[in-house]
Amino acid sequence: MLITMLLACKQSNQPKLSNEKSKEKSAETWVEIMDAKAKNIISEKAALVTIARGFNWAEGTLWLKDQQALLFSDVPENKIYRWSETAGLSTWLEPSGYTGPKEKKREGSNGLLLNSKNQLVICQHGDRRIAIMDAPLSDPHPKFISMVDQWRNKKLNSPNDAAFRNGLLYFTDPPYGLPGQDEDPEKELNFSGVYRVGHTGVIIMVIDSLSRPNGIGFSPNNEFMYIANSDPQKAIWMKYTIGSTGNAIAGKVLYDATSHVEKENGLPDGLKVHPSGNVFATGPGGLWIFSPEDEVIARIHIPQATANCAFDDTYTHLYIAADSTIIRVTLNAPTKGN
């Protein structure tokens, strides 16, 4: 999601296949327990392993239960990769988020998620829309059905991340997919919004007050919405109460990490909510874990900028997209009341 400043000095590396012999322990990463409650879900001795590396900017992590595999975007390369324990790493879909003329270089896919029909929903940076892949997960092809690409007859900025709540799609729309961002001549909206798509396909504004809305997720009871704001001048996570109509009726700063931006790599970015209600949020210095009571209870320190994360279907592993790498973190198995 945050690639503009991070790619200037990046070398061109071929992604490396990962197998049991090539996995690398991530020695520079470590877990900091800040509240004993965190020990229910993660240990300070948790295994952190780099399972794949060499990407331009890894993003959009998504676990496929049926395939026991991880999908993730390489945004600048316009690709989605697949990794599994048995098959390793492979290119899964190309192009993934920009289908226009090749001479007009644009970003590819970003956030990935599944709808109720087990179809892949893609935040397509380059095409500036939310789209469904018109092919089964078992046989992916770059054929897409557009879900939404405009608000009030103006082209969206570049949909970034999304989450479902009660069957409705909510998504963030910062300008990161536009080469000039806010100054880009193709930008039609003068704000960065958070929207939801109704059952009839109508797009509804939820929030228009954040400068760089990014990662998005909901509490297990769907009462609260969490939004990352990836603005270095206001690097915050917000928590909103969602009313009966699906709109945000109250909001507060969950945590302000602006003071960390100059000292640690990264900004508030993709996030996921654990069934326990704990929020796993990528941000400055790695990944932050917030309790349902809005406390910072643990951090996973990672030197490179992190972009997103995803749990497997048993919640025993967390996969983190960290710049050019994918890191797997072993979690404590969920227990009753955990």
Secondary structure as UniProt FT lines:
FT   TURN            4..6
FT   TURN            8..9
FT   TURN            20..22
FT   STRAND          24..25
FT   TURN            27..28
FT   STRAND          30..33
FT   HELIX           36..40
FT   TURN            44..45
FT   STRAND          48..53
FT   STRAND          58..64
FT   TURN            65..68
FT   STRAND          69..74
FT   TURN            75..78
FT   STRAND          79..84
FT   TURN            85..87
FT   STRAND          88..93
FT   TURN            102..103
FT   STRAND          109..114
FT   TURN            116..117
FT   STRAND          120..124
FT   TURN            125..128
FT   STRAND          129..133
FT   TURN            137..138
FT   STRAND          144..148
FT   STRAND          150..151
FT   TURN            152..153
FT   STRAND          154..155
FT   STRAND          162..165
FT   TURN            166..167
FT   STRAND          168..173
FT   TURN            176..177
FT   TURN            179..180
FT   HELIX           181..183
FT   TURN            185..186
FT   STRAND          193..197
FT   TURN            199..200
FT   STRAND          203..207
FT   STRAND          213..218
FT   TURN            220..221
FT   STRAND          224..231
FT   TURN            232..233
FT   STRAND          234..242
FT   TURN            244..245
FT   STRAND          248..256
FT   HELIX           258..260
FT   TURN            261..263
FT   STRAND          271..273
FT   TURN            275..276
FT   STRAND          279..283
FT   TURN            284..285
FT   STRAND          286..290
FT   TURN            292..293
FT   STRAND          296..301
FT   STRAND          308..311
FT   TURN            313..314
FT   STRAND          317..322
FT   TURN            323..324
FT   STRAND          325..330
FT   TURN            336..337
//
